[in-house]
Amino acid sequence: MFYLIGQPIVDLERKMINSPIQESVADVILASTCGITELFKKEKIRGRYLFFIHDAVYFSVHKEDVLRAIKIIKRELERPFYKDFRIPVEVKVGRCWGDPESIVYGKEG
């Protein structure tokens, strides 16, 4: 096995392949959150974007507005950004960001 600065070459190759993909997805998420913020204002949803880490986006939303917010978040994040390529979104809801539970939310809502 070959090493470069303490890392196996295989690890560096994997990182070189993954980095552009991860950066592109991060750009899509960031652009989507801007649109979501505007839609929250337009729909008078009491909520706001907090932050995103890796592939998780966190929002704080008043409990009475959660279902409407989920509809907007899911629709905007799953919007195709290149041809028909979509990023699947799993929605989790919890009282605090460190303790979410998965919920099922379809397109009917």
C-alpha positions as CSV (number, residue, x, y, z in Angstrom):
1,M,0.0,0.0,0.0
2,F,1.3,3.5,-0.9
3,Y,1.1,6.4,1.5
4,L,1.2,10.1,1.0
5,I,1.5,12.3,4.1
6,G,0.2,9.5,6.4
7,Q,-2.8,8.6,4.3
8,P,-3.2,5.6,2.0
9,I,-3.4,6.6,-1.7
10,V,-6.8,4.7,-1.9
11,D,-8.2,7.1,0.8
12,L,-7.0,10.1,-1.1
13,E,-8.5,8.9,-4.4
14,R,-11.8,8.3,-2.7
15,K,-11.7,11.8,-1.3
16,M,-10.9,13.3,-4.7
17,I,-13.9,11.6,-6.2
18,N,-16.3,12.4,-3.3
19,S,-15.4,16.0,-2.7
20,P,-16.9,17.5,-5.9
21,I,-20.1,15.4,-5.4
22,Q,-20.4,16.5,-1.7
23,E,-19.7,20.2,-2.6
24,S,-22.3,20.1,-5.4
25,V,-24.9,18.7,-3.1
26,A,-24.0,21.3,-0.4
27,D,-24.5,24.0,-3.0
28,V,-28.0,22.6,-4.0
29,I,-29.0,22.4,-0.3
30,L,-27.8,25.9,0.3
31,A,-29.7,27.3,-2.7
32,S,-32.8,25.3,-1.6
33,T,-32.7,26.7,1.9
34,C,-32.8,30.2,0.5
35,G,-36.0,29.4,-1.4
36,I,-37.5,27.6,1.6
37,T,-36.9,30.7,3.8
38,E,-38.7,32.9,1.3
39,L,-41.6,30.4,1.0
40,F,-41.9,30.3,4.8
41,K,-42.3,34.1,4.8
42,K,-44.8,34.0,1.9
43,E,-46.9,31.2,3.6
44,K,-46.6,32.8,7.0
45,I,-44.9,29.8,8.5
46,R,-43.4,30.4,11.9
47,G,-40.0,28.9,11.3
48,R,-36.5,29.4,10.1
49,Y,-33.5,27.7,8.7
50,L,-30.9,26.9,11.4
51,F,-27.9,25.1,9.8
52,F,-26.8,22.1,7.8
53,I,-24.2,19.6,8.6
54,H,-23.0,17.2,5.9
55,D,-26.3,16.0,4.5
56,A,-28.7,17.1,7.2
57,V,-30.6,20.4,7.1
58,Y,-32.1,21.8,10.3
59,F,-35.1,24.1,10.7
60,S,-36.9,25.4,13.7
61,V,-40.6,25.5,13.1
62,H,-43.6,26.2,15.4
63,K,-45.4,23.0,16.1
64,E,-48.7,24.2,14.6
65,D,-46.8,24.9,11.3
66,V,-44.8,21.7,11.1
67,L,-46.9,19.8,8.5
68,R,-47.0,22.8,6.1
69,A,-43.3,23.4,6.6
70,I,-42.5,19.7,5.8
71,K,-44.4,20.0,2.6
72,I,-42.4,23.0,1.5
73,I,-39.0,21.6,2.7
74,K,-39.5,18.2,1.0
75,R,-40.8,19.7,-2.2
76,E,-37.9,22.2,-2.5
77,L,-35.1,19.8,-1.5
78,E,-36.4,17.1,-3.8
79,R,-36.7,19.5,-6.8
80,P,-34.6,18.2,-9.6
81,F,-31.5,20.3,-10.1
82,Y,-29.9,18.5,-13.1
83,K,-32.2,17.0,-15.7
84,D,-34.2,14.4,-13.7
85,F,-31.7,13.9,-10.9
86,R,-33.4,14.3,-7.5
87,I,-32.0,14.0,-4.0
88,P,-34.3,11.9,-1.9
89,V,-35.3,13.6,1.4
90,E,-36.1,11.8,4.7
91,V,-37.9,14.1,7.1
92,K,-37.3,13.8,10.9
93,V,-39.1,15.8,13.5
94,G,-38.1,16.2,17.2
95,R,-38.3,18.6,20.1
96,C,-34.7,19.4,19.7
97,W,-32.2,19.0,16.8
98,G,-30.3,16.2,18.5
99,D,-33.4,13.9,19.1
100,P,-35.4,13.7,15.8
101,E,-37.7,10.8,14.9
102,S,-38.5,9.8,11.3
103,I,-41.9,10.5,10.0
104,V,-43.7,9.4,6.9
105,Y,-44.9,12.2,4.7
106,G,-46.2,11.6,1.2
107,K,-47.1,14.0,-1.6
108,E,-50.7,14.0,-0.6
109,G,-50.2,16.5,2.2
